[in-house]
Amino acid sequence: MRKLAQDYLAILKGELAGLNLTRILDEEDFYNKQIVDSLIPYEQSKFFAKELADKKLLVDIGFGGGFPLVPLAWKEPGYNFVGFDGKRKKADAVGLICERLELKNVRPMHQRVEEVLMDRDCVITFKAVGKIKDLLAKIFVPHGTNITVFFYKGPGLDQLEDLSGIKDWMQISDEFFDVPGTEKRRLMGFKVVPRGTYIPSGLKKNLVNASDFL
Ligand SMILES: C[S@@+](CC[C@H](N)C(=O)[O-])C[C@H]1O[C@@H](n2cnc3c(N)ncnc32)[C@H](O)[C@@H]1O
């Protein structure tokens, strides 16, 4: 894990210097707040690794500088990892990072989540992208597709977000982890209902099918 952090940071400070992919550039901070923080919830959760072993495909939405996408792909070379980010610059930069780190199982893409029909069974992750209720409403899932979503959150979630009235998703987990050098991490999981999510009429024909490119 230390070697991954060192190699990652060398690329950010070298070839990609000036892109501002992450503000955390101190070696110890980068190790704890980006690499360890991406992996601890996966390694310690009672649910996350089990879900991924079942689906074998993870889609990380809003990966930014590559988190948790790249550390998770590094950790699990036997599974497939795809990233969606709304900013092309970030998708291209993280693509280059994966090439340099010689990770063959990960594909960072320029894609907004609300433009996709998520018609493939997978695990979705969000870390520092937005509010749970707003983001769940942007994931469009057809009947019969099995999707689990995990949100990486901070301990102040209850004060910051209103989780009442969430539709089409059932909460399946709520766990807390210690991450060295950071505030506690909270991981909350949701599963889509079997009938899928509400998809506004007129929108469906404009969505791209995940199964066409995942
Ligand atoms: C604050 S960054 C978080 C980066 C990373 N997950 C982390 O924890 O370091 C949020 C990222 O989400 C992306 N984003 C926001 N809304 C999105 C959407 N609807 N679909 C895809 N990406 C989105 C932004 O472009 C940005 O790169």
The ligand as an ORCA input file, in Angstrom:
! r2SCAN-3c Opt
* xyz 0 1
  C     -15.118     16.341     -4.739
  S     -14.787     15.314     -6.101
  C     -14.562     13.797     -5.253
  C     -13.446     12.998     -5.848
  C     -13.144     11.643     -5.232
  N     -14.279     10.754     -5.165
  C     -12.497     11.795     -3.877
  O     -13.104     11.385     -2.877
  O     -11.376     12.308     -3.788
  C     -16.375     15.080     -6.896
  C     -16.263     14.568     -8.324
  O     -17.558     14.126     -8.742
  C     -17.734     14.443    -10.120
  N     -19.182     14.463    -10.353
  C     -20.096     15.278     -9.770
  N     -21.347     14.989    -10.195
  C     -21.222     13.945    -11.080
  C     -22.159     13.204    -11.870
  N     -23.467     13.488    -11.814
  N     -21.703     12.183    -12.648
  C     -20.377     11.907    -12.689
  N     -19.434     12.599    -11.971
  C     -19.852     13.602    -11.186
  C     -17.014     15.786    -10.285
  O     -16.607     16.014    -11.620
  C     -15.807     15.616     -9.343
  O     -14.672     15.129    -10.011
*
